[in-house]
């Protein structure tokens, strides 16, 4: 009896050669995920020793060449450079004739939509903005994390289906973002993800100062539960002394931070004020308790506490 064999993804039609300009943490991971879908990475550009190592680890046997050579060899080119470098890179590629008509040009910047690729569009390229809403390590684990990852997708209407199909092939979930909404979209992600790292790092430092030997172990279950509750319930998940209107406890926090970590005071006060505003607006903080609390937060001192 014959045994059914799953077809090799490389035998599918419309497989693309893939190139990467900028072997930071994102580009090699995306190229590796496209390779799993049957596309063929053929070239990568890398400058630093770290980027060369990343390329070798995630894209073994793919030659490291110049950006111009990447453009020559690939049907689909991933432009994975820092946000501030992207406009100049696109202009340079277009001005030097490196862009080929019909070439898929994909950038992964959260800040920009498809318009930043207009110089390449005028040269005949097909512009796509595909931003994975994920933090990257530059290791093979990133490829696994793309499974179920949302991508902010922006492209001309006629390329929307192609852009979404590429995201799905990488295991991601496409989320359409209008061109004019890209900066707000990116600000929202930075507010949540980047600032979270800062808050957690500061919290661990303070716990060490308080004598906790394993602050990561202490915070893990707490923060995991807080994140889960916040994603499920939004502002209804707010807890703690600010949401309760416990002005005396907040004043004590501020006093301790001034003694042991003065650089943390401004962040604590700013986040506490934002928490108080949200708790008050959603009926969690009783108005009669808010006055003393807001007095503490406004003064940044023990004054105003009962």
Backbone as CSV, one residue per row, in Angstrom:
resi,resn,N_x,N_y,N_z,CA_x,CA_y,CA_z,C_x,C_y,C_z
1,UNK,0.857,-1.183,0.000,0.000,0.000,0.000,0.895,1.236,0.000
2,UNK,0.595,2.169,-0.878,1.434,3.354,-0.986,1.178,4.287,0.186
3,UNK,2.203,5.005,0.568,2.100,5.947,1.687,2.052,7.367,1.132
4,UNK,1.049,8.143,1.605,0.931,9.530,1.139,2.092,10.352,1.681
5,UNK,2.705,11.130,0.805,3.810,11.993,1.211,3.400,13.449,1.067
6,UNK,3.673,14.223,2.112,3.397,15.652,2.058,4.281,16.290,0.990
7,UNK,3.703,17.108,0.101,4.529,17.726,-0.936,5.574,18.661,-0.352
8,UNK,6.713,18.683,-0.961,7.781,19.579,-0.532,7.344,21.008,-0.830
9,UNK,7.408,21.932,0.172,6.967,23.308,-0.082,7.747,23.978,-1.198
10,UNK,8.966,23.510,-1.468,9.745,24.116,-2.547,9.164,23.817,-3.920
11,UNK,8.254,22.804,-3.986,7.646,22.454,-5.255,6.401,23.279,-5.557
12,UNK,5.990,24.126,-4.606,4.809,24.945,-4.848,5.116,25.986,-5.926
13,UNK,4.090,26.452,-6.651,4.317,27.509,-7.635,4.557,28.848,-6.957
14,UNK,5.083,29.803,-7.706,5.261,31.183,-7.262,6.169,31.298,-6.050
15,UNK,7.134,30.387,-5.927,8.127,30.535,-4.869,9.094,31.643,-5.248
16,UNK,9.529,32.418,-4.270,10.331,33.605,-4.530,11.749,33.441,-4.009
17,UNK,12.693,34.083,-4.702,14.020,34.239,-4.124,13.968,35.441,-3.178
18,UNK,14.610,35.289,-2.015,14.490,36.281,-0.945,15.862,36.841,-0.609
19,UNK,15.930,38.160,-0.469,17.153,38.818,-0.034,16.891,39.680,1.183
20,UNK,17.943,39.913,1.971,17.835,40.717,3.189,18.872,41.830,3.136
21,UNK,18.422,43.066,3.249,19.325,44.212,3.378,19.261,44.675,4.825
22,UNK,20.323,44.376,5.563,20.364,44.725,6.977,20.096,43.519,7.847
23,UNK,21.157,42.805,8.229,20.994,41.573,9.021,20.992,41.901,10.508
24,UNK,20.010,42.710,10.916,19.818,42.943,12.339,19.120,41.746,12.949
25,UNK,18.301,41.986,13.951,17.620,40.873,14.604,16.398,40.398,13.831
26,UNK,15.809,41.288,13.008,14.528,40.973,12.367,14.694,40.268,11.029
27,UNK,15.521,40.818,10.152,15.595,40.330,8.779,15.890,38.849,8.637
28,UNK,16.960,38.336,9.251,17.250,36.910,9.109,16.126,36.013,9.615
29,UNK,15.437,36.435,10.686,14.333,35.619,11.214,13.185,35.554,10.224
30,UNK,12.848,36.688,9.614,11.763,36.686,8.631,12.147,35.870,7.401
31,UNK,13.392,36.009,6.960,13.831,35.228,5.808,13.807,33.737,6.114
32,UNK,14.195,33.371,7.331,14.170,31.961,7.714,12.745,31.426,7.751
33,UNK,11.798,32.249,8.190,10.408,31.805,8.214,9.847,31.689,6.803
34,UNK,10.267,32.569,5.910,9.848,32.450,4.510,10.450,31.200,3.871
35,UNK,11.655,30.855,4.296,12.276,29.628,3.791,11.456,28.404,4.199
36,UNK,10.930,28.406,5.419,10.090,27.297,5.862,8.824,27.184,5.021
37,UNK,8.387,28.312,4.447,7.198,28.314,3.601,7.520,27.946,2.159
38,UNK,8.797,27.679,1.878,9.172,27.237,0.545,9.880,28.261,-0.312
39,UNK,10.018,29.484,0.180,10.773,30.491,-0.563,12.274,30.245,-0.362
40,UNK,13.101,30.908,-1.148,14.527,30.565,-1.154,15.386,31.795,-0.877
41,UNK,15.926,31.920,0.335,16.868,33.011,0.610,18.125,32.840,-0.239
42,UNK,18.541,33.926,-0.900,19.689,33.830,-1.819,20.801,34.813,-1.489
43,UNK,20.526,35.840,-0.683,21.565,36.834,-0.406,21.179,37.655,0.819
44,UNK,22.201,38.078,1.556,21.987,38.919,2.721,23.151,39.896,2.822
45,UNK,22.846,41.123,3.213,23.917,42.091,3.465,24.079,42.250,4.966
46,UNK,25.314,42.294,5.416,25.623,42.421,6.840,26.946,43.155,6.970
47,UNK,27.026,44.033,7.958,28.226,44.851,8.129,28.991,44.465,9.389
48,UNK,28.326,44.491,10.540,29.016,44.218,11.797,29.271,42.723,11.968
49,UNK,30.199,42.411,12.867,30.479,41.001,13.165,29.234,40.305,13.709
50,UNK,28.466,41.023,14.548,27.255,40.425,15.125,26.239,40.096,14.042
51,UNK,26.085,40.983,13.074,25.105,40.729,12.016,25.554,39.591,11.110
52,UNK,26.850,39.476,10.886,27.364,38.352,10.092,27.100,37.034,10.810
53,UNK,27.292,37.036,12.128,27.027,35.817,12.903,25.541,35.458,12.877
54,UNK,24.675,36.465,12.991,23.234,36.204,12.940,22.850,35.592,11.601
55,UNK,23.392,36.169,10.533,23.079,35.652,9.199,23.532,34.205,9.060
56,UNK,24.724,33.909,9.568,25.243,32.547,9.466,24.415,31.556,10.271
57,UNK,23.902,32.008,11.425,23.130,31.119,12.285,21.735,30.841,11.732
58,UNK,21.071,31.898,11.250,19.685,31.750,10.815,19.562,31.432,9.329
59,UNK,20.560,31.819,8.553,20.531,31.592,7.103,21.842,30.943,6.654
60,UNK,22.136,29.749,7.132,23.401,29.105,6.759,23.482,28.890,5.250
61,UNK,24.685,29.066,4.725,24.968,28.867,3.298,24.407,29.970,2.404
62,UNK,23.764,30.988,2.986,23.315,32.123,2.176,24.455,33.141,2.125
63,UNK,24.901,33.516,0.937,26.078,34.398,0.849,25.816,35.803,1.379
64,UNK,26.841,36.358,2.039,26.801,37.736,2.511,27.417,38.613,1.425
65,UNK,26.607,39.535,0.911,27.032,40.357,-0.234,26.642,41.811,0.033
66,UNK,26.884,42.668,-0.928,26.524,44.077,-0.783,25.017,44.263,-0.995
67,UNK,24.448,45.377,-0.504,23.027,45.630,-0.750,22.661,45.612,-2.230
68,UNK,23.542,46.152,-3.082,23.253,46.156,-4.522,23.153,44.738,-5.063
69,UNK,24.023,43.859,-4.580,23.979,42.466,-5.032,22.743,41.744,-4.508
70,UNK,22.313,42.094,-3.288,21.055,41.530,-2.780,19.919,41.903,-3.722
71,UNK,19.888,43.167,-4.129,18.827,43.636,-5.016,18.867,42.908,-6.362
72,UNK,20.056,42.615,-6.846,20.196,41.921,-8.136,19.641,40.504,-8.082
73,UNK,19.807,39.836,-6.948,19.556,38.390,-6.878,18.152,38.014,-6.419
74,UNK,17.428,38.942,-5.782,16.196,38.546,-5.082,14.942,39.104,-5.748
75,UNK,13.905,38.270,-5.756,12.574,38.722,-6.190,11.887,39.514,-5.097
76,UNK,12.152,39.126,-3.843,11.562,39.775,-2.680,12.714,40.217,-1.785
77,UNK,12.776,41.504,-1.507,13.872,42.042,-0.690,13.302,42.608,0.604
78,UNK,13.835,42.132,1.721,13.469,42.631,3.046,14.434,43.747,3.432
79,UNK,13.911,44.943,3.619,14.718,46.075,4.079,14.543,46.178,5.588
80,UNK,15.475,45.615,6.326,15.346,45.530,7.784,16.461,46.338,8.438
81,UNK,16.358,47.644,8.269,17.329,48.584,8.828,16.612,49.464,9.845
82,UNK,17.353,50.202,10.702,16.692,51.090,11.653,15.794,52.110,10.962
83,UNK,14.753,52.547,11.674,13.774,53.473,11.095,14.425,54.691,10.454
84,UNK,15.358,55.309,11.177,15.941,56.549,10.673,16.770,56.345,9.413
85,UNK,17.245,55.123,9.190,18.068,54.847,8.006,17.232,54.464,6.789
86,UNK,15.964,54.136,7.003,15.160,53.580,5.910,14.933,54.548,4.746
87,UNK,14.497,55.800,4.975,14.258,56.680,3.815,15.493,56.873,2.940
88,UNK,16.645,57.086,3.571,17.873,57.275,2.792,18.256,56.027,2.016
89,UNK,18.069,54.858,2.621,18.378,53.607,1.927,17.505,53.446,0.697
90,UNK,16.218,53.696,0.842,15.303,53.534,-0.292,15.663,54.504,-1.413
91,UNK,15.923,55.750,-1.055,16.292,56.737,-2.063,17.578,56.340,-2.777
92,UNK,18.558,55.866,-2.003,19.823,55.467,-2.597,19.670,54.295,-3.552
93,UNK,18.888,53.299,-3.172,18.673,52.137,-4.039,17.980,52.539,-5.333
94,UNK,17.007,53.457,-5.211,16.283,53.891,-6.410,17.176,54.731,-7.320
95,UNK,17.954,55.627,-6.735,18.791,56.525,-7.529,19.901,55.787,-8.261
96,UNK,20.390,54.704,-7.676,21.480,53.956,-8.305,20.995,52.887,-9.276
97,UNK,19.687,52.807,-9.474,19.156,51.830,-10.409,19.148,50.407,-9.885
98,UNK,19.246,50.240,-8.568,19.291,48.891,-8.006,17.921,48.222,-7.982
99,UNK,16.862,49.036,-8.032,15.502,48.500,-7.948,15.049,48.002,-9.317
100,UNK,14.490,46.800,-9.350,14.007,46.218,-10.600,12.481,46.282,-10.677
101,UNK,11.917,46.556,-11.845,10.461,46.542,-11.992,9.892,45.178,-11.589
102,UNK,8.804,45.218,-10.837,8.160,43.980,-10.399,8.760,43.364,-9.157
103,UNK,9.826,43.957,-8.645,10.472,43.424,-7.445,9.652,43.783,-6.206
104,UNK,9.403,42.800,-5.345,8.704,43.047,-4.085,9.684,43.643,-3.084
105,UNK,9.378,44.830,-2.601,10.255,45.506,-1.647,9.482,45.655,-0.338
106,UNK,9.972,44.991,0.710,9.275,44.909,1.989,10.122,45.561,3.067
107,UNK,9.554,46.553,3.756,10.256,47.052,4.940,9.500,46.617,6.183
108,UNK,10.195,46.592,7.309,9.618,46.078,8.560,9.551,47.147,9.648
109,UNK,9.605,48.404,9.257,9.528,49.497,10.223,8.095,49.657,10.712
110,UNK,7.921,49.806,12.019,6.592,50.083,12.537,6.170,51.513,12.278
111,UNK,7.122,52.403,12.244,6.830,53.828,12.115,6.279,54.198,10.745
112,UNK,6.813,53.578,9.699,6.467,53.983,8.344,5.443,53.036,7.720
113,UNK,4.631,53.614,6.827,3.770,52.815,5.976,4.452,52.539,4.653
114,UNK,3.657,52.466,3.590,4.212,52.142,2.275,4.791,53.362,1.570
115,UNK,4.390,54.574,1.960,4.818,55.769,1.219,6.321,55.996,1.290
116,UNK,6.978,55.512,2.340,8.421,55.683,2.432,9.127,54.956,1.286
117,UNK,8.422,54.029,0.658,8.977,53.272,-0.464,8.635,53.902,-1.810
118,UNK,8.078,55.116,-1.821,7.676,55.762,-3.079,8.812,55.877,-4.098
119,UNK,10.058,56.206,-3.683,11.126,56.252,-4.697,11.301,54.920,-5.414
120,UNK,11.166,53.825,-4.698,11.269,52.499,-5.323,10.023,52.181,-6.148
121,UNK,8.863,52.663,-5.687,7.628,52.476,-6.457,7.756,53.126,-7.824
122,UNK,8.325,54.331,-7.852,8.508,55.019,-9.140,9.472,54.273,-10.045
123,UNK,10.345,53.454,-9.435,11.273,52.644,-10.225,10.667,51.299,-10.619
124,UNK,9.404,51.070,-10.235,8.716,49.857,-10.650,8.591,48.778,-9.605
125,UNK,9.070,49.042,-8.394,8.976,48.030,-7.337,7.553,47.949,-6.793
126,UNK,7.276,46.863,-6.090,5.984,46.651,-5.450,6.179,46.830,-3.942
127,UNK,5.658,47.925,-3.356,6.002,48.287,-1.968,5.059,47.677,-0.938
128,UNK,5.644,47.090,0.102,4.880,46.499,1.196,5.512,46.894,2.530
129,UNK,4.680,47.252,3.499,5.142,47.499,4.866,4.581,46.387,5.745
130,UNK,5.460,45.532,6.262,5.053,44.393,7.091,5.827,44.450,8.403
131,UNK,5.177,44.917,9.450,5.862,45.094,10.731,5.411,44.045,11.723
132,UNK,6.312,43.131,12.140,5.931,42.142,13.142,5.876,42.771,14.532
133,UNK,4.741,42.618,15.191,4.581,43.165,16.541,5.182,42.179,17.545
134,UNK,6.488,42.115,17.527,7.225,41.130,18.318,8.592,41.705,18.657
135,UNK,9.112,41.332,19.821,10.487,41.681,20.163,11.397,40.532,19.729
136,UNK,12.542,40.866,19.175,13.423,39.865,18.573,14.730,39.755,19.356
137,UNK,15.267,38.535,19.373,16.513,38.263,20.090,17.705,38.085,19.148
138,UNK,17.424,37.854,17.850,18.495,37.557,16.908,18.928,36.112,16.927
139,UNK,18.086,35.226,17.483,18.393,33.797,17.567,17.257,32.996,16.917
140,UNK,17.465,31.684,16.723,16.422,30.869,16.072,15.083,30.861,16.791
141,UNK,15.038,31.194,18.069,13.756,31.209,18.782,12.794,32.218,18.161
142,UNK,13.341,33.235,17.494,12.489,34.253,16.880,11.578,33.656,15.816
143,UNK,12.078,32.686,15.082,11.278,32.065,14.018,10.058,31.379,14.631
144,UNK,10.245,30.722,15.770,9.131,30.068,16.446,8.130,31.085,16.969
145,UNK,8.617,32.215,17.441,7.731,33.229,18.023,6.854,33.906,16.978
146,UNK,7.210,33.794,15.718,6.393,34.407,14.678,5.055,33.692,14.511
147,UNK,4.950,32.469,14.999,3.685,31.731,14.908,2.616,32.454,15.718
148,UNK,1.606,32.964,15.048,0.534,33.688,15.715,0.836,35.144,15.987
149,UNK,2.006,35.628,15.600,2.388,37.024,15.815,1.582,37.930,14.880
150,UNK,1.066,39.030,15.406,0.380,40.006,14.563,1.398,40.846,13.795
151,UNK,1.079,41.145,12.548,1.890,42.028,11.718,1.048,43.253,11.349
152,UNK,1.608,44.439,11.515,0.974,45.641,11.001,1.251,45.749,9.512
153,UNK,0.199,45.662,8.691,0.336,45.585,7.236,-0.177,46.877,6.599
154,UNK,0.643,47.485,5.752,0.241,48.636,4.956,0.797,48.451,3.551
155,UNK,-0.049,48.644,2.552,0.361,48.451,1.164,-0.662,49.124,0.263
156,UNK,-0.323,49.384,-0.996,-1.342,49.856,-1.929,-2.482,48.845,-2.008
157,UNK,-3.712,49.305,-2.250,-4.857,48.392,-2.252,-4.670,47.161,-3.134
158,UNK,-4.041,47.344,-4.297,-3.879,46.217,-5.215,-2.872,45.187,-4.717
159,UNK,-2.080,45.543,-3.697,-1.096,44.607,-3.146,-1.483,44.092,-1.765
160,UNK,-2.644,44.482,-1.296,-3.047,44.100,0.062,-3.102,42.582,0.220
161,UNK,-3.707,41.886,-0.726,-3.818,40.436,-0.606,-2.447,39.773,-0.630
162,UNK,-1.534,40.284,-1.476,-0.183,39.716,-1.540,0.542,39.920,-0.208
163,UNK,0.378,41.117,0.378,1.033,41.406,1.653,0.502,40.490,2.752
164,UNK,-0.811,40.349,2.795,-1.403,39.498,3.830,-1.017,38.039,3.635
165,UNK,-0.899,37.601,2.381,-0.506,36.213,2.109,0.906,35.940,2.610
166,UNK,1.830,36.892,2.421,3.194,36.713,2.903,3.219,36.590,4.426
167,UNK,2.434,37.415,5.106,2.373,37.338,6.566,1.872,35.976,7.009
168,UNK,0.834,35.496,6.370,0.273,34.192,6.731,1.296,33.090,6.477
169,UNK,2.075,33.203,5.395,3.102,32.198,5.120,4.177,32.178,6.206
170,UNK,4.410,33.331,6.833,5.388,33.394,7.918,4.790,32.958,9.249
171,UNK,3.541,32.523,9.234,2.891,32.077,10.457,2.220,33.181,11.232
172,UNK,2.207,34.401,10.662,1.671,35.544,11.371,0.206,35.804,11.077
173,UNK,-0.311,36.822,11.766,-1.697,37.257,11.593,-1.680,38.692,11.065
174,UNK,-2.151,38.920,9.837,-2.124,40.282,9.294,-3.163,41.190,9.938
175,UNK,-2.757,42.397,10.261,-3.643,43.424,10.813,-3.448,44.681,9.968
176,UNK,-4.490,45.090,9.257,-4.359,46.217,8.329,-4.253,47.523,9.098
177,UNK,-3.221,48.329,8.799,-3.012,49.634,9.411,-2.991,50.680,8.296
178,UNK,-3.862,51.673,8.390,-3.885,52.731,7.381,-2.574,53.517,7.412
179,UNK,-2.185,54.030,6.261,-0.927,54.770,6.131,-0.805,55.855,7.193
180,UNK,-1.875,56.649,7.363,-1.814,57.789,8.277,-1.823,57.365,9.748
181,UNK,-2.130,56.100,10.015,-2.182,55.620,11.397,-0.896,54.937,11.847
182,UNK,0.083,54.814,10.949,1.301,54.080,11.326,2.023,54.693,12.535
183,UNK,2.222,56.028,12.600,2.938,56.559,13.778,2.203,56.280,15.089
184,UNK,0.876,56.398,15.083,0.108,56.117,16.305,0.184,54.642,16.663
185,UNK,0.071,53.787,15.661,0.198,52.337,15.867,1.540,52.001,16.515
186,UNK,2.611,52.603,16.000,3.939,52.301,16.520,4.131,52.870,17.922
187,UNK,3.576,54.057,18.167,3.661,54.639,19.505,2.969,53.743,20.530
188,UNK,1.832,53.170,20.135,1.106,52.289,21.052,1.929,51.061,21.404
189,UNK,2.592,50.476,20.423,3.412,49.301,20.687,4.616,49.645,21.565
190,UNK,5.238,50.789,21.277,6.398,51.197,22.085,5.985,51.475,23.522
191,UNK,4.829,52.117,23.695,4.338,52.416,25.043,4.153,51.132,25.833
192,UNK,3.599,50.116,25.192,3.338,48.872,25.899,4.562,47.996,26.081
193,UNK,5.304,47.761,25.008,6.383,46.773,25.055,7.704,47.356,25.543
194,UNK,8.150,48.448,24.939,9.447,49.003,25.313,9.437,49.515,26.755
195,UNK,8.393,50.222,27.126,8.327,50.766,28.478,8.126,49.667,29.516
196,UNK,7.501,48.563,29.099,7.348,47.442,30.017,8.715,46.913,30.462
197,UNK,9.646,46.808,29.518,10.983,46.318,29.854,11.637,47.243,30.885
198,UNK,11.494,48.553,30.663,12.073,49.512,31.605,11.444,49.367,32.985
199,UNK,10.129,49.254,33.037,9.439,49.126,34.322,9.850,47.857,35.058
200,UNK,9.939,46.750,34.327,10.305,45.486,34.964,11.748,45.539,35.466
201,UNK,12.645,46.099,34.656,14.044,46.194,35.071,14.181,47.048,36.332
202,UNK,13.446,48.180,36.383,13.511,49.026,37.578,12.921,48.304,38.784
203,UNK,11.831,47.579,38.573,11.222,46.838,39.675,12.187,45.801,40.231
204,UNK,12.907,45.097,39.366,13.869,44.092,39.836,15.002,44.743,40.611
205,UNK,15.477,45.895,40.163,16.539,46.589,40.883,16.087,46.982,42.294
206,UNK,14.869,47.479,42.393,14.358,47.887,43.700,14.167,46.691,44.628
207,UNK,13.709,45.578,44.080,13.556,44.376,44.906,14.907,43.878,45.416
208,UNK,15.932,43.937,44.557,17.280,43.562,45.020,17.719,44.469,46.158
209,UNK,17.439,45.772,46.008,17.807,46.720,47.063,17.055,46.435,48.364
210,UNK,15.862,45.845,48.233,15.068,45.493,49.416,15.467,44.151,50.002
211,UNK,16.458,43.482,49.385,16.959,42.227,49.926,16.390,40.967,49.299
212,UNK,15.645,41.101,48.203,15.078,39.928,47.540,16.160,39.273,46.681
213,UNK,16.417,37.994,46.906,17.484,37.297,46.194,17.123,36.967,44.742
214,UNK,15.864,36.660,44.500,15.443,36.248,43.154,14.254,37.089,42.699
215,UNK,14.497,38.349,42.355,13.377,39.216,41.964,12.654,38.727,40.714
216,UNK,13.386,38.062,39.817,12.717,37.551,38.624,11.696,36.484,38.981
217,UNK,12.055,35.620,39.919,11.137,34.573,40.350,9.930,35.160,41.084
218,UNK,10.155,36.212,41.829,9.047,36.854,42.543,8.101,37.555,41.577
219,UNK,8.672,38.237,40.586,7.846,39.032,39.680,7.152,38.195,38.605
220,UNK,7.746,37.069,38.246,7.203,36.293,37.128,5.721,35.984,37.251
221,UNK,5.292,35.300,38.302,3.863,34.990,38.434,2.987,36.242,38.564
222,UNK,3.480,37.242,39.297,2.713,38.463,39.504,2.487,39.200,38.186
223,UNK,3.569,39.417,37.440,3.446,40.161,36.189,2.694,39.365,35.132
224,UNK,2.894,38.048,35.148,2.147,37.215,34.201,0.646,37.330,34.440
225,UNK,0.242,37.286,35.697,-1.176,37.413,36.030,-1.692,38.810,35.704
226,UNK,-0.874,39.844,35.995,-1.295,41.215,35.716,-1.490,41.431,34.214
227,UNK,-0.557,40.907,33.407,-0.682,41.052,31.956,-1.915,40.327,31.444
228,UNK,-2.123,39.111,31.917,-3.290,38.346,31.486,-4.580,39.065,31.869
229,UNK,-4.640,39.567,33.092,-5.840,40.279,33.532,-6.065,41.548,32.716
230,UNK,-4.983,42.270,32.431,-5.112,43.515,31.667,-5.607,43.242,30.251
231,UNK,-5.071,42.199,29.610,-5.502,41.879,28.250,-6.951,41.411,28.219
232,UNK,-7.372,40.743,29.282,-8.752,40.244,29.339,-9.749,41.336,29.726
233,UNK,-9.351,42.188,30.673,-10.338,43.066,31.310,-10.043,44.551,31.186
234,UNK,-8.893,44.933,30.639,-8.576,46.348,30.508,-8.495,47.043,31.857
235,UNK,-9.111,48.234,31.956,-9.009,49.015,33.194,-9.644,48.322,34.389
236,UNK,-10.555,47.397,34.159,-11.176,46.688,35.277,-10.159,45.852,36.044
237,UNK,-8.992,45.610,35.458,-7.959,44.824,36.122,-7.083,45.657,37.055
238,UNK,-7.288,46.972,37.107,-6.457,47.821,37.959,-6.606,47.443,39.421
239,UNK,-5.471,47.271,40.092,-5.455,47.008,41.530,-4.342,47.846,42.152
240,UNK,-4.179,47.737,43.458,-3.070,48.400,44.126,-3.488,49.680,44.821
241,UNK,-2.537,50.332,45.480,-2.865,51.479,46.330,-3.410,52.679,45.564
242,UNK,-2.976,52.889,44.332,-3.508,54.033,43.577,-4.974,53.815,43.253
243,UNK,-5.307,52.631,42.729,-6.705,52.339,42.389,-7.594,52.346,43.633
244,UNK,-7.017,52.003,44.789,-7.791,52.009,46.043,-7.883,53.394,46.668
245,UNK,-7.062,54.330,46.196,-7.046,55.658,46.800,-6.288,55.726,48.098
246,UNK,-5.313,54.853,48.285,-4.542,54.783,49.529,-3.381,55.776,49.465
247,UNK,-3.702,57.038,49.776,-2.720,58.110,49.627,-1.524,57.925,50.549
248,UNK,-1.745,57.420,51.762,-0.644,57.234,52.695,0.385,56.247,52.184
249,UNK,-0.078,55.148,51.587,0.853,54.155,51.040,1.633,54.729,49.871
250,UNK,0.949,55.468,49.008,1.632,56.071,47.858,2.673,57.076,48.329
251,UNK,2.334,57.869,49.357,3.307,58.827,49.897,4.521,58.105,50.459
252,UNK,4.305,56.976,51.119,5.424,56.194,51.652,6.294,55.651,50.516
253,UNK,5.657,55.206,49.433,6.420,54.736,48.269,7.339,55.840,47.753
254,UNK,6.754,57.019,47.573,7.531,58.134,47.021,8.707,58.473,47.933
255,UNK,8.467,58.479,49.247,9.540,58.796,50.194,10.669,57.774,50.115
256,UNK,10.322,56.493,50.016,11.344,55.450,49.925,12.117,55.544,48.613
257,UNK,11.401,55.817,47.537,12.085,55.939,46.254,13.037,57.129,46.258
258,UNK,12.659,58.218,46.919,13.558,59.377,46.972,14.863,59.012,47.681
259,UNK,14.781,58.141,48.679,15.978,57.758,49.433,16.834,56.739,48.683
260,UNK,16.185,55.756,48.069,16.921,54.613,47.527,17.076,54.625,46.004
261,UNK,16.179,55.312,45.299,16.239,55.297,43.829,15.604,56.562,43.274
262,UNK,16.245,57.713,43.516,15.626,58.985,43.100,15.332,59.058,41.596
263,UNK,16.099,58.303,40.804,15.853,58.332,39.368,14.534,57.661,38.987
264,UNK,13.947,56.909,39.919,12.686,56.218,39.649,11.458,57.037,40.031
265,UNK,11.652,58.143,40.753,10.515,58.894,41.279,9.642,59.452,40.162
266,UNK,10.250,60.058,39.176,9.465,60.685,38.102,8.603,59.656,37.371
267,UNK,9.175,58.485,37.091,8.406,57.444,36.407,7.270,56.940,37.281
268,UNK,7.544,56.737,38.576,6.502,56.275,39.497,5.347,57.271,39.536
269,UNK,5.667,58.551,39.684,4.619,59.573,39.769,3.815,59.658,38.473
270,UNK,4.512,59.611,37.348,3.805,59.715,36.062,2.851,58.544,35.861
271,UNK,3.330,57.339,36.148,2.473,56.166,35.974,1.342,56.156,37.005
272,UNK,1.617,56.610,38.219,0.577,56.649,39.246,-0.511,57.658,38.878
273,UNK,-0.111,58.809,38.331,-1.113,59.788,37.900,-1.988,59.214,36.785
274,UNK,-1.342,58.548,35.810,-2.112,57.946,34.715,-3.051,56.868,35.249
275,UNK,-2.570,56.079,36.211,-3.412,55.037,36.813,-4.585,55.655,37.564
276,UNK,-4.322,56.717,38.313,-5.396,57.381,39.061,-6.452,57.931,38.114
277,UNK,-6.024,58.558,37.037,-6.978,59.107,36.067,-7.873,58.011,35.495
278,UNK,-7.256,56.878,35.140,-8.035,55.789,34.545,-8.956,55.153,35.583
279,UNK,-8.449,54.979,36.807,-9.271,54.384,37.861,-10.451,55.284,38.206
280,UNK,-10.230,56.586,38.216,-11.303,57.540,38.513,-12.341,57.540,37.392
281,UNK,-11.864,57.550,36.148,-12.781,57.581,34.997,-13.631,56.331,34.909
282,UNK,-13.105,55.209,35.393,-13.835,53.946,35.284,-14.528,53.545,36.589
283,UNK,-14.605,54.488,37.534,-15.371,54.246,38.742,-14.702,53.337,39.750
284,UNK,-13.410,53.053,39.581,-12.708,52.192,40.524,-12.174,52.984,41.714
285,UNK,-11.771,54.217,41.470,-11.256,55.098,42.528,-12.387,56.012,42.980
286,UNK,-12.720,55.947,44.261,-13.810,56.757,44.780,-13.401,58.233,44.809
287,UNK,-14.279,59.110,44.309,-13.925,60.537,44.260,-13.509,61.108,45.607
288,UNK,-14.138,60.639,46.695,-13.794,61.180,48.013,-12.390,60.797,48.463
289,UNK,-11.815,59.737,47.849,-10.442,59.345,48.174,-9.423,59.934,47.208
290,UNK,-9.918,60.450,46.104,-9.004,60.892,45.047,-8.268,62.177,45.408
291,UNK,-8.902,63.058,46.205,-8.296,64.372,46.473,-6.942,64.243,47.156
292,UNK,-6.889,63.475,48.280,-5.616,63.299,48.982,-4.584,62.613,48.100
293,UNK,-5.042,61.592,47.339,-4.127,60.864,46.461,-3.530,61.790,45.409
294,UNK,-4.378,62.576,44.763,-3.877,63.480,43.724,-2.991,64.566,44.327
295,UNK,-3.242,64.907,45.589,-2.357,65.853,46.259,-0.962,65.283,46.429
296,UNK,-0.868,64.033,46.832,0.436,63.378,46.958,1.139,63.325,45.609
297,UNK,0.393,62.934,44.587,0.996,62.791,43.259,1.383,64.140,42.671
298,UNK,0.614,65.170,43.011,0.937,66.495,42.492,2.173,67.077,43.148
299,UNK,2.324,66.808,44.457,3.473,67.355,45.179,4.707,66.481,45.069
300,UNK,4.482,65.181,44.873,5.612,64.247,44.868,6.263,64.140,46.223
301,UNK,5.509,64.471,47.281,6.041,64.414,48.648,4.999,63.744,49.527
302,UNK,5.317,63.647,50.808,4.379,63.082,51.754,3.268,64.037,52.101
303,UNK,3.412,65.307,51.709,2.364,66.266,51.981,1.089,65.899,51.265
304,UNK,-0.040,66.095,51.899,-1.320,65.751,51.315,-1.806,64.400,51.752
305,UNK,-0.944,63.564,52.325,-1.398,62.267,52.803,-2.014,62.427,54.163
306,UNK,-2.987,61.546,54.425,-3.628,61.607,55.735,-2.794,60.851,56.752
